[in-house]
């Protein structure tokens, strides 16, 4: 019988991770493509992300940052992951607040950049589906900090191990991946 993390890896491999030749959003070329939204928007995949992600938060992040009370990241990759983990946290006395960071400030209504259950002063886990260079995660961190949030950790579904973790950790924000290229394939 497989564990939840093994089941999640099987879904990622079947639905989201492709090998071949790809040009990434950063313009870099790679032999690995990760479209984690397909897994994160799958009912079983989302449930497993919530379960495994919440376990990671409880076992690895909260012992270091017990004041963590909020989770979110850049739309759209972080949205289903943050919500799934937030839903698992609802079993606790004080569940995590979940929010999303827009790519641009909303032009109408309340003209907000961060939507959902966000308030200045919260201690936050920033989320991303995949990190390559760390660019989108860093943009989310900048937006959260500009609005008064305190980012203490980054949780990612897949770390491609191409320098993104180091870029984020250079900002004194530790990265906690559910999977790395090495844990999926056994080597870089």
C-alpha positions as CSV (number, residue, x, y, z in Angstrom):
1,X,0.0,0.0,0.0
2,X,1.4,3.4,-1.0
3,X,1.7,6.4,1.3
4,X,-0.1,9.7,0.4
5,X,3.1,11.3,-0.7
6,X,3.8,8.3,-3.0
7,X,0.2,8.6,-4.4
8,X,0.7,12.3,-5.0
9,X,4.0,11.6,-6.8
10,X,2.3,9.1,-9.1
11,X,-0.4,11.6,-10.0
12,X,2.3,14.3,-10.7
13,X,4.2,11.9,-13.0
14,X,1.0,10.8,-14.8
15,X,-0.5,14.3,-15.2
16,X,1.9,17.1,-14.7
17,X,5.5,16.2,-15.3
18,X,6.8,15.8,-18.8
19,X,10.3,15.2,-20.2
20,X,11.6,16.3,-23.5
21,X,12.7,19.8,-24.8
22,X,10.9,22.8,-23.5
23,X,11.3,26.6,-23.4
24,X,10.2,27.9,-20.0
25,X,8.5,31.1,-19.0
26,X,12.0,32.4,-17.9
27,X,13.2,31.8,-21.5
28,X,15.5,29.0,-20.3
29,X,15.5,25.7,-22.1
30,X,14.9,22.5,-20.0
31,X,14.4,18.8,-20.4
32,X,11.7,18.9,-17.7
33,X,8.3,20.6,-17.8
34,X,6.0,20.7,-14.8
35,X,2.4,21.8,-15.2
36,X,1.3,21.2,-11.6
37,X,-2.1,22.9,-12.1
38,X,-3.3,19.7,-13.7
39,X,-2.6,17.8,-10.5
40,X,-3.6,20.6,-8.1
41,X,-7.0,21.0,-9.9
42,X,-7.6,17.2,-9.8
43,X,-9.9,16.3,-6.9
44,X,-7.7,13.5,-5.7
45,X,-4.5,15.4,-6.4
46,X,-5.8,18.4,-4.5
47,X,-6.8,16.3,-1.5
48,X,-3.4,14.7,-1.4
49,X,-1.7,18.1,-1.8
50,X,-3.7,19.3,1.2
51,X,-2.9,16.3,3.3
52,X,0.8,16.2,2.5
53,X,1.2,20.0,2.5
54,X,-0.5,20.3,5.9
55,X,1.7,17.5,7.3
56,X,4.8,19.4,6.0
57,X,3.6,22.6,7.6
58,X,3.0,20.9,11.0
59,X,6.2,18.9,11.1
60,X,8.7,21.2,9.4
61,X,7.5,24.8,9.3
62,X,5.5,25.3,12.5
63,X,8.3,24.0,14.8
64,X,10.5,26.8,13.4
65,X,7.7,29.4,13.0
66,X,4.9,28.6,15.5
67,X,3.3,32.0,14.8
68,X,2.5,31.1,11.2
69,X,-1.2,31.9,10.6
70,X,-1.6,32.5,6.9
71,X,-0.8,30.9,3.5
72,X,-1.0,32.0,-0.1
73,X,1.0,33.0,-3.2
74,X,0.9,34.2,-6.7
75,X,-2.2,33.4,-8.7
76,X,-2.8,30.9,-10.4
77,X,-0.2,28.3,-9.5
78,X,-0.4,28.8,-5.8
79,X,-4.2,29.1,-5.5
80,X,-5.4,25.5,-5.4
81,X,-2.3,24.5,-3.3
82,X,-2.9,27.2,-0.7
83,X,-6.6,26.4,-0.5
84,X,-6.1,22.6,-0.2
85,X,-3.6,23.1,2.7
86,X,-5.8,25.7,4.3
87,X,-8.8,23.2,4.1
88,X,-6.7,20.6,5.9
89,X,-5.8,23.1,8.6
90,X,-9.5,23.6,9.3
91,X,-9.3,20.6,11.5
92,X,-7.3,22.7,13.9
93,X,-8.4,25.1,16.6
94,X,-7.1,28.0,14.6
95,X,-7.0,27.3,10.8
96,X,-4.7,29.0,8.4
97,X,-6.0,32.1,6.6
98,X,-5.8,31.7,2.8
99,X,-5.2,34.4,0.2
100,X,-4.0,35.0,-3.3
101,X,-1.7,37.6,-4.8
102,X,-2.7,39.1,-8.1
103,X,-0.1,39.5,-10.8
104,X,-1.2,43.2,-11.1
105,X,-3.3,45.5,-8.9
106,X,-7.0,45.2,-9.5
107,X,-8.1,48.2,-11.6
108,X,-11.6,48.5,-10.1
109,X,-13.5,48.0,-6.9
110,X,-11.1,48.1,-3.9
111,X,-8.0,48.0,-6.2
112,X,-6.4,45.3,-4.2
113,X,-3.3,43.3,-5.1
114,X,-3.9,40.7,-2.5
115,X,-7.4,39.0,-2.3
116,X,-8.9,36.8,0.3
117,X,-8.2,36.4,4.0
118,X,-5.1,38.6,4.2
119,X,-4.3,41.3,6.7
120,X,-1.1,43.3,7.4
121,X,0.8,41.8,10.3
122,X,0.1,38.1,9.4
123,X,2.9,35.6,9.6
124,X,2.9,33.9,6.2
125,X,3.9,30.8,4.3
126,X,4.3,31.8,0.6
127,X,3.3,29.1,-1.8
128,X,4.3,28.2,-5.4
129,X,3.5,25.2,-7.5
130,X,7.0,25.1,-9.2
131,X,10.2,26.9,-8.6
132,X,12.8,27.2,-11.3
133,X,14.5,30.6,-10.9
134,X,12.4,31.7,-8.0
135,X,11.2,34.8,-9.8
136,X,7.4,34.4,-9.3
137,X,7.8,33.4,-5.7
138,X,10.0,36.4,-5.1
139,X,7.4,38.7,-6.8
140,X,4.8,37.2,-4.4
141,X,7.0,37.8,-1.4
142,X,7.6,41.4,-2.5
143,X,3.8,42.0,-2.9
144,X,3.0,40.4,0.5
145,X,5.7,42.4,2.3
146,X,4.7,45.6,0.6
147,X,1.2,45.1,2.1
148,X,2.6,44.4,5.6
149,X,2.8,40.6,5.7
150,X,5.7,38.8,7.2
151,X,6.9,35.9,5.0
152,X,8.8,33.4,7.1
153,X,8.8,30.3,4.8
154,X,8.1,29.1,1.2
155,X,6.3,25.9,0.5
156,X,6.5,24.6,-3.1
157,X,5.1,21.5,-4.7
158,X,8.1,20.9,-7.0
159,X,11.6,22.4,-6.8
160,X,13.2,21.9,-10.2
161,X,16.6,22.4,-8.5
162,X,17.7,25.1,-11.0
163,X,18.6,27.9,-8.6
164,X,15.2,29.1,-7.4
165,X,15.6,27.7,-3.9
166,X,18.9,29.5,-3.4
167,X,17.4,32.8,-4.7
168,X,14.6,32.6,-2.2
169,X,16.8,31.5,0.6
170,X,19.1,34.4,-0.1
171,X,16.2,36.5,1.3
172,X,16.4,34.5,4.6
173,X,13.2,32.6,3.7
174,X,13.7,28.8,3.9
175,X,12.1,26.7,1.2
176,X,10.2,23.6,1.9
177,X,9.5,21.5,-1.2
178,X,7.1,18.5,-1.2
179,X,9.1,17.2,-4.2
180,X,12.4,18.0,-5.8
181,X,13.7,16.9,-9.2
182,X,16.0,14.5,-7.4
183,X,13.2,13.0,-5.2
184,X,11.1,12.4,-8.3
185,X,13.8,11.1,-10.7
186,X,16.7,10.1,-8.4
187,X,19.2,12.5,-10.0
188,X,19.5,16.0,-11.4
